Protein backbone atom coordinates (compact mmCIF):
# COMPACT_ATOMS: atom_id res chain seq x y z
CA UNK A 1 0.00 0.00 0.00
CA UNK A 2 1.08 3.57 -0.69
CA UNK A 3 0.36 6.35 1.83
CA UNK A 4 -0.39 10.01 1.07
CA UNK A 5 3.04 11.00 2.42
CA UNK A 6 4.65 8.86 -0.34
CA UNK A 7 2.89 10.69 -3.19
CA UNK A 8 5.10 11.81 -6.09
CA UNK A 9 4.17 13.74 -9.23
CA UNK A 10 3.75 11.25 -12.06
CA UNK A 11 3.09 8.19 -9.89
CA UNK A 12 -0.11 6.17 -10.28
CA UNK A 13 -2.68 5.09 -7.68
CA UNK A 14 -5.97 3.22 -7.76
CA UNK A 15 -9.11 4.81 -6.29
CA UNK A 16 -12.47 2.99 -6.41
CA UNK A 17 -11.27 0.66 -9.20
CA UNK A 18 -10.00 3.47 -11.46
CA UNK A 19 -6.34 4.29 -12.09
CA UNK A 20 -5.23 7.90 -11.65
CA UNK A 21 -1.94 9.67 -12.36
CA UNK A 22 -0.90 12.24 -9.73
CA UNK A 23 -0.43 15.51 -11.65
CA UNK A 24 0.33 17.57 -8.54
CA UNK A 25 -0.23 17.41 -4.81
CA UNK A 26 0.11 19.62 -1.75
CA UNK A 27 0.33 18.65 1.92
CA UNK A 28 -1.79 21.05 4.02
CA UNK A 29 -1.51 21.29 7.80
CA UNK A 30 -4.11 23.74 9.09
CA UNK A 31 -3.73 25.28 12.55
CA UNK A 32 -6.90 23.52 13.66
CA UNK A 33 -7.90 19.98 12.74
CA UNK A 34 -6.03 17.17 11.03
CA UNK A 35 -3.60 17.44 8.13
CA UNK A 36 -4.77 16.62 4.63
CA UNK A 37 -3.43 16.29 1.08
CA UNK A 38 -4.92 18.28 -1.81
CA UNK A 39 -4.29 16.58 -5.18
CA UNK A 40 -4.92 17.05 -8.87
CA UNK A 41 -5.41 13.64 -10.53
CA UNK A 42 -5.73 12.63 -14.19
CA UNK A 43 -7.96 9.62 -14.81
CA UNK A 44 -6.26 7.25 -17.28
CA UNK A 45 -9.50 5.93 -18.79
CA UNK A 46 -10.75 9.24 -20.22
CA UNK A 47 -8.01 11.79 -19.46
CA UNK A 48 -10.24 13.95 -17.25
CA UNK A 49 -8.54 15.95 -14.47
CA UNK A 50 -10.09 15.90 -11.01
CA UNK A 51 -9.30 17.67 -7.74
CA UNK A 52 -9.48 15.37 -4.71
CA UNK A 53 -8.64 15.84 -1.05
CA UNK A 54 -7.46 13.00 1.22
CA UNK A 55 -6.76 12.73 4.94
CA UNK A 56 -3.07 12.50 5.79
CA UNK A 57 -1.98 8.88 6.11
CA UNK A 58 -4.77 7.48 3.90
CA UNK A 59 -3.57 4.40 1.98
CA UNK A 60 -4.03 3.38 -1.68
CA UNK A 61 -3.05 0.45 -3.87
CA UNK A 62 0.05 1.33 -5.92
CA UNK A 63 -0.21 0.57 -9.62
CA UNK A 64 2.57 -1.20 -11.51
CA UNK A 65 3.89 1.05 -14.27
CA UNK A 66 6.51 0.28 -16.89
CA UNK A 67 7.91 2.36 -19.71
CA UNK A 68 8.92 0.56 -22.93
CA UNK A 69 10.71 1.93 -25.99
CA UNK A 70 8.50 1.35 -29.01
CA UNK A 71 8.60 2.39 -32.66
CA UNK A 72 5.64 4.34 -34.05
CA UNK A 73 4.57 2.69 -37.32
CA UNK A 74 1.43 4.43 -38.61
CA UNK A 75 -1.98 5.91 -37.77
CA UNK A 76 -4.82 3.54 -38.67
CA UNK A 77 -7.49 6.24 -38.36
CA UNK A 78 -8.84 5.62 -34.87
CA UNK A 79 -5.64 4.21 -33.34
CA UNK A 80 -1.86 4.60 -33.48
CA UNK A 81 0.11 1.41 -34.21
CA UNK A 82 3.39 0.77 -32.36
CA UNK A 83 5.95 -2.04 -32.55
CA UNK A 84 7.98 -3.33 -29.62
CA UNK A 85 11.64 -3.22 -30.68
CA UNK A 86 12.54 -6.32 -28.64
CA UNK A 87 10.03 -8.90 -29.87
CA UNK A 88 8.49 -7.06 -32.88
CA UNK A 89 4.98 -7.39 -31.40
CA UNK A 90 2.57 -4.73 -32.68
CA UNK A 91 -0.01 -2.98 -30.51
CA UNK A 92 -2.72 -0.44 -31.26
CA UNK A 93 -3.40 2.44 -28.88
CA UNK A 94 -6.66 4.39 -29.36
CA UNK A 95 -6.30 8.00 -30.52
CA UNK A 96 -7.92 9.47 -27.40
CA UNK A 97 -5.30 7.72 -25.23
CA UNK A 98 -2.20 8.86 -27.16
CA UNK A 99 -3.50 12.44 -27.35
CA UNK A 100 -1.36 15.50 -28.00
CA UNK A 101 1.99 13.66 -27.90
CA UNK A 102 1.43 12.24 -31.41
CA UNK A 103 1.62 15.73 -32.95
CA UNK A 104 5.39 15.55 -32.42
CA UNK A 105 5.97 11.98 -33.58
CA UNK A 106 6.68 10.89 -37.16
CA UNK A 107 6.45 7.31 -38.50
CA UNK A 108 9.50 5.18 -37.52
CA UNK A 109 10.30 7.44 -34.52
CA UNK A 110 11.04 5.77 -31.17
CA UNK A 111 8.87 6.83 -28.23
CA UNK A 112 8.33 5.73 -24.64
CA UNK A 113 4.98 3.98 -24.17
CA UNK A 114 3.80 3.86 -20.56
CA UNK A 115 2.12 0.60 -19.53
CA UNK A 116 -0.10 0.62 -16.43
CA UNK A 117 -0.92 -2.87 -15.14
CA UNK A 118 0.23 -4.28 -18.54
CA UNK A 119 -2.16 -1.93 -20.45
CA UNK A 120 -0.74 0.82 -22.71
CA UNK A 121 -1.98 4.12 -21.31
CA UNK A 122 0.25 6.99 -22.43
CA UNK A 123 2.82 7.99 -25.06
CA UNK A 124 5.68 10.24 -24.06
CA UNK A 125 7.28 12.20 -26.89
CA UNK A 126 10.85 13.45 -26.40
CA UNK A 127 11.14 16.93 -24.82
CA UNK A 128 12.63 18.32 -28.06
CA UNK A 129 12.32 17.08 -31.65
CA UNK A 130 13.94 17.90 -34.99
CA UNK A 131 11.55 18.39 -37.90
CA UNK A 132 11.63 19.82 -41.41
CA UNK A 133 9.73 22.99 -42.24
CA UNK A 134 7.35 22.08 -45.09
CA UNK A 135 5.63 25.44 -45.54
CA UNK A 136 6.35 29.02 -44.48
CA UNK A 137 6.13 32.52 -45.90
CA UNK A 138 9.42 34.00 -47.08
CA UNK A 139 10.83 36.38 -44.46
CA UNK A 140 11.60 39.79 -45.92
CA UNK A 141 14.39 41.80 -44.32
CA UNK A 142 13.00 45.07 -43.00
CA UNK A 143 9.56 43.63 -42.14
CA UNK A 144 10.08 44.59 -38.51
CA UNK A 145 11.44 47.70 -36.87
CA UNK A 146 13.84 45.84 -34.56
CA UNK A 147 14.95 43.23 -37.10
CA UNK A 148 13.56 40.35 -35.08
CA UNK A 149 10.12 38.93 -35.70
CA UNK A 150 8.27 35.68 -36.01
CA UNK A 151 6.20 33.97 -38.68
CA UNK A 152 4.13 30.79 -38.82
CA UNK A 153 5.74 27.62 -40.18
CA UNK A 154 4.13 24.24 -40.83
CA UNK A 155 6.28 21.23 -39.87
CA UNK A 156 6.28 17.82 -41.56
CA UNK A 157 3.94 16.40 -38.89
CA UNK A 158 1.39 19.15 -39.61
CA UNK A 159 2.05 21.19 -36.46
CA UNK A 160 2.20 24.97 -36.92
CA UNK A 161 4.83 26.80 -34.82
CA UNK A 162 6.20 30.33 -34.68
CA UNK A 163 9.76 30.64 -36.07
CA UNK A 164 12.17 33.56 -36.69
CA UNK A 165 11.99 35.31 -40.09
CA UNK A 166 15.29 33.77 -41.34
CA UNK A 167 13.91 30.17 -41.32
CA UNK A 168 13.03 28.92 -44.82
CA UNK A 169 11.18 25.93 -46.29
CA UNK A 170 13.17 22.70 -46.26
CA UNK A 171 15.26 23.61 -43.20
CA UNK A 172 15.27 21.37 -40.13
CA UNK A 173 14.57 23.01 -36.78
CA UNK A 174 14.46 21.92 -33.12
CA UNK A 175 11.17 22.47 -31.28
CA UNK A 176 10.33 22.11 -27.57
CA UNK A 177 7.40 19.64 -27.48
CA UNK A 178 6.15 20.81 -24.07
CA UNK A 179 5.59 24.43 -25.16
CA UNK A 180 5.64 24.21 -28.96
CA UNK A 181 8.35 26.87 -29.14
CA UNK A 182 11.19 27.11 -31.65
CA UNK A 183 14.59 26.33 -30.08
CA UNK A 184 17.16 26.48 -32.91
CA UNK A 185 18.15 25.29 -36.35
CA UNK A 186 19.02 21.62 -36.45
C-alpha angles and dihedrals in degrees: 000000000000121000127213090252089062094056116132129182108261097022121122130232135177120236121179092341095309125107118231132187115220105236095177139338139190130200110222123194109184120199090244126040132010128322120259141185122236112204141181109213131188115212110225095211097063106003094242117151118226134184113224133174123209134186114253111266095024111147131224137181110261115229122226110241129184132179118214129187108238135172118238108229109175147317112259094194102262097029141035116235119219133182125214107233093213103054101010091237113156124220133184121220117194116247095242090057098050092045125160096354092077091066087075099043126089126195112282092023118133116236137172112252114199115219118199113194088344092306120114107241111158143020119216115203118202115270091246130024136189116228138165121248106238099179136016139140115258111260112233118209110240095032090120132044095229096040093242122095142136136240135186119265129185115220126211091262091056097254116138116218135171113253135176118271094253094065113103136191114283095028120123117231137183117238130189105236094202095059103016091234128146112251107177147307113292 
